[in-house]
Amino acid sequence: MTFPESDTPPALRTQVSELRDEAWPPDSASAPGAFAHDPALRPVSMLLVESATVLAALDILSKEIVHAGSRFRAAGLSTVVTRGTARGQGHGRRLVIAVRAAMAAMDLDIGLFTCDRPLQPFYERAGWQQLPGAVLIGGTPLAPFPSDRPGFDKVTMADFFSPLGRSHRSSFPHSRIEVYPGEIDRLW
């Protein structure tokens, strides 16, 4: 099921919030279930639902970026999560494969995101490719949040959907890619 984040039915939204809180427990400064994306990134939620139970969920965030002198319609994956009791059954992989197909149909040039290094094989099995040496720069131009910051062990994953994206593929590996999603989603 796919919805603009703000239009996700309340019962499903509650379950997604519970899954996020399970995967990333809120700190003492934030209330459980309080997470939301920046509306400027046009968040779209994709859910794998079986018998009214959300098994896996993720969000697509999108914006225009400039890289190597060209402008691209880009989107990334955020908050990819599978219900703890449903892990290891292929639900997350199924959803990540489906999101790649959905992104290809969204008139995007490139899909691009970071993941923890141990998750790289999971995303590659779903059709995403690692961009060797690529670093996403999140945050804002005044307060950058790079994916190679100390303490992070991230890799950048991508797919190229349009002729423009494919023709510029070689400019992305071993580069610093300024995504700048803002202060809320600092790094999608």
Secondary structure, DSSP 4 states (H G I P E B T S, - for coil): -EEEGGGS-HHHHHHHHHHHHHHS---TTS-TT-----GGG--EEEEEEETTEEEEEEEEEEEEEEETTEEEEEEEEEEEEE-GGGTTSSHHHHHHHHHHHHHHTTT-SEEEEEEEGGGHHHHHHTT-EE-TT-EEEEE-SSSEEETTSTT--EEEEEEE-SHHHHHTGGGSTTSEEE----SSSS--
